[in-house]
Amino acid sequence: MKFLKKKRILILGLSILLVCGTLIGCGQKQQSTAKNDTDKKTLLIYCAAGVNKPMEEIAKEFEKKYGTKVQYTYANSSELISQMEVSKKGDLCVLASDEDYQTANKKKLVLDKKNLVYHVPVIAVPKGNPAGIKNLNDFTKSGVKVILGDPKTSPLGKLASKLFQKQGIESQVKNNIVSTVTTVNEMVTFVSMKKADAAIMWEDNALNASKNIDLVQIPKDQNLIKMVPISVLKSSKDKELSNKFISFVTSSQAKSIFIKYNLKPIK
């Protein structure tokens, strides 16, 4: 009897040790997983709203390859520059044009840039072009409802003003403006819903919304084609990783993603 009792105690003791060992092992594994999640690096990127779709896909591919998360802040370039200036945080910025980069550079926010893709302005009209818009001069026609980017805060709004100034029709176009917005995505929504007859937006945004929008090309001699730059911010705490993202976003893999979204990569 004493032998059996000792045997039971021994078996019970071994069982307790086995359970404790398993629990400790699980705890260590959970602790290790939590530590890995905490240690995962993140890049904060200020990005022009007009290129959000390709940049989102590029971020996913970058994370797959390097295990680094990419967090975007989307807005128009003027708003992004203000955010960078106030927060003094972040790793990179993707702005709508070289002029925006120069503004950020004057404020000593950015390092050297690399140009990613061409940004081509076009005339966007609702599907079927009900107002019969054929060129920039048609923005002055009586009864035409025009929606544009805000000329004070939106890079696309400022660009539209320059296009109309170049044609000498800015004052006439103003009479037909029914609304101004801060981002190209808002403009796409307005035109798609036929709340405007014509707008100036980027070619890729119009093509990506081609189910609801038609586009009219602007002749090269009348147009103001831009380039989208990317640059590392002076505030970046991991410039090596930031430069790795730039190398990736200018790679052939990333260029194929830009092409997928109707953007023309710069060679």
N, C-alpha and C positions, 0 to 999 in steps of 0.2 A: 504493500500500500504506500509506504514511504517513498519507494522507488517511483511508483506511478505519479505520486504527487509532485516529486522533484522534476519528473519528465514533463508534466503539464506546465509547471512554472517555467521550465527552460524553453518550451515551445512558445508560451505566451510572451516571454521576454524577447525571443527572436522575432516574433511577429511584430511586436511594438517597435523594435529597432528597424525592421524592414519598412514599416509604414512611415516612421520618422525620416528615414533616409530618402524615401520617395517624395515626401512633402518638401524636404530641404532641397532636393534636386529640382522639383517643379518651381520652387520659390526662386532658386538661382537662375533657372531658365527664363522665368517671367521677368526677373530683375534685369537679366542680360538683354531680353527683347526690348524692355522699356528703355534701357540705356541706349540701345541702338537707334530706337525711334527718336530719342531726345538728341542724340549726337548727329542725326541726319542734317546735312547742311541745306540752307535755303538761300536762294538768290532773290532779292527784291528788285523788280524791274518796272520802271515807269514807261508805259507804252501808249503810243498814239492809238486812239480807239479804232481808227480806220483799218488797222492791220491786225486786229485782235484774233481773227480766225486762224490765219497761218501761224501766228506766234504761239497760240495755245497748242497747236499740234506739234510745233517744234519743241515746246517745253516738255511735252510728254515723251518725245523721243530722246531728249537730253537726259531726262530723269531715268529712262530705261538704261541708257548707256553709262551714266556716271553716278546714279543714285542720289542726285541732288534735286531737291524740289525747287520749282520756279514759281514765285508769287508775283502776279502782275497787278499794277494799278493802272486802270484805263481812264483816259480823259483826252481833251484836246491838248495840243502841245503847250499852249500858254498856261493852262491850268497845271499841267505836269511840272513845268519849270517853277511855278509858284510853290507847289508842294515840295519839290526838291530843296528849294531855297529855305523854306520855313522849317522843314523836318530835319534837314542835314543828315538824312538817313537814306539808305538804298545802295544798290550796286551798279546798275546800268540804266540807260534810258534809250528808247527808240522813239525818235521824234519824226514829225511829218515832213520836214524839209531842212535843207542846209541853213536857211535863215533862222530856223528855230534853234539849231545847234549853235549858231553864232551868238544868239541871244544868251543861251545857257553858258557858253564859253566866256562871254563878257562878264557874267556873274561869277565866274571861276568855280563852276559846278562840275565841269566835265574834263576828261582827258582827251586824247586823240580819238578821232572818229573813223568808222569804216562805213561806206555807203552800201546798202543792201539791195534795194530795188528802185525802179523808176516809179514815180507816182504821176500818172497822166490825168489831167483834168478833162472831163467830158461834159456834154450837156445831157442831163438825165430827164426823161419824160415818162409819164404813165404809159403802160402798155397800149400800143396802137397810136400813140402820139396824137391825142384828140385835138390839140391846138395847132397841129401842123408846124411845129418848131423845126427849122432847118439850119439855123445858124445863130450866132450871138446877137445879131441885130434884131432877131425876132423876139428877144426879151423885152423890146420896147413897144411891141404891138399892143394896141388898145384891147383891154379885157384879159390879157394874159396874166395868170397868177404865178408869181415867182416866189420860190423859197430859197434862201441862201444861208450860208454860215454867218454867224455874227461877225461883222467886220472888225470889232474891237477885241474879241476874245478867241475867235476861231481862225486858225491858219488858212482853212479853206475859204472862209469868209473874206479874209484879207486878199487872198489870191483872186477871188471872183471880182473884187473891186478893181484890182490891177488889170484884169482881163477887159473889163468894161471901160476903164480909163484908156487902155491901149486902143480901143475901138472908138473912143470919144462919145460913149453913150451912157456913162454912169448915172447922170442926173435923170435921164429918161427911164432907166431901169428902176430907179428908186420909187417911181410912181406906181410900179406894178408889184412891189414886194408885199406879200401878205404875211410873211413871218420870217424870222431869223432864228437859227438854232446854234447850239454849241458844238455838236458832233455830227459827223457824216452819217452815223447810224440813225440819228433822228430824222435826217433829211430823207434817207431811204424809206423810212416809215411813212412820212408825209406824201412823198411822190407815189409810193405803192398804193396808198389809200385814195389817190386822185384828189388830194387836198391842194395840189399845186400842178400847174401845167409844165413847169420847167425849173431846173435847178442846176447848179454847177457842183459836181462831185467827182470823186476819183473813179477812174475807169473800172478798177477791180471791184469796187463796191457795187457799181451799176451792173456789172456782168454777173456778180454773185447773186443779185436779186433779179435776174433776167426773167423770171416767171411773171413779175409784176411791173418791170421797168424796161424801157427801150433806151438806147443811147444814141446820141448824135456826136460824131467826132468833130473836134475843133481843128482846123488846119494848123499845121506846125508853125507857120509864120505868125499866126494869131495866138498861139498857145504859150503856156508857161509851165513846161514840164519840170517836175521836181525829183529829187532823190531822197530816199528815206535813210537817214544815218543811224547808226548805233554807236554808243560810246560808254566807257566805264566812268562811273562817277568818282569824284575825288573822295567822297564819303565812304566808298566801299572798303570794308574791312578784310575782304579776301579778293584782292586784285588778280591773283593767279587763277582762281576759279572763274572770276568774271571774264578774264581774257580767254579762258577755255570755252565759255559760252559763245563769245564772239567768233572763235575759230569754228565752232559747231554751226552757228547760224549763217556762216558764209561758206559752209561746205556744200558739196554736190547734193548730199542728202537733204539739206535744208532748202536748197535752191529748187529741188523738185517739188517740195511742199509749196513754196511761193508760186510756182508755175500752176500747180493744182488750183490755187485760188486766184488765178488770172493776173498775177503780178509778174513783171519782167525783171529778173535778177540782173544785177550789174556784174559784168565779167571782171 
